Amino acid sequence: MIRERDIERKVCDLAKGAGWLVYKFVLPNQRGVPDRIFIRQGRIVFVEFKAPGAMPTKLQWRMIERLRDHGCEVHVCDSIESGCNALSL
């Protein structure tokens, strides 16, 4: 079975190859933020990566909904395919 970090690494590599800026999203003293921010041509996408079949924690869901409530595009991706689809790769 593929692991979360392997999915994240592969999607990030493919995104960089397609011209996306890729950043690890870390906020001091703020848990639950999505794993990565992808930026290209004015589009900003937050992605929470998960192992196949895994779901975000309650804290992560709250942050995802908070970002979406402010108009942000946020995806939960548990496969390389879902990550590529989120970024139109």
N, C-alpha and C positions, 0 to 999 in steps of 0.2 A: 504494500500500500504506500502511496506517495504521501510524504509529510507536508505539513503547512509551509515550512521554510523552503522546501523544494518548489512548491507551487509559486510562492512569492518570488523566489530567485529567478525562476524561468520567465514569469510574466514581466518582471522588472527588466530583465535582459532584452526581451522582445520589444518592450515599450521603448527602451533607450535606443534600440536599433531603428525604431520607427520615428525617432525624433522627439519623444516625450522627455521632459525633465522629470526625474524621479527622486523623491525625497522621503526619507523615513520621517514619520510624524511622531514627534516626542514633545510633550508639554510637561515641564516640571510641575509636580504636585497636582497633576490632572490625569487620573487613570481613565481607561476606557476609550481613548481616542483611536480612530482607525490607524492601521499599520502604515499606510503609504499615501502620499499625495502625488498625483500625476498631473503635469501641466503641459499643454500644447496648444498653440494658436488660440489663446484666450479661453480654452476649456480647462476647468479645474475639476479633477475627479478624486474623491477619497475612496480608498479600498481597505476593507477589513478582510484579511486572508484567514481562512480556516482550513483545517484538514477535511478531507472528503466526508460529508455528512455531518460535520460539527456545526454548531450554531453559536452565535455571539452570546456572551453573558448578558445578564440583565443590565449591568452597567454599560456595556458596549452598545446594547440596543437603545438605551436612553441617549447616549451620545450621538448615535446614528440618527435618531429621530430629531434631536435638537439641531443637528446640522441640516437635515432635510427641511425642518421648519423654517430655517433661514435661507432656503433656496439652494442649498448645496446638493450636488450630485454625489451620492454615496452608494457603494455596492459592497455586498458581501460575496466573496468568491471562494469556492471550495474546490476548484479545479483550474488547470491551466486554461481550458476552454472558456470557462466562465469569466476568468480574468481578461482573456483576449476579447471576448464579446463586450465586456464593460468598456473597453478602450477602443473598440472598433478596429482591432488588429487583424 
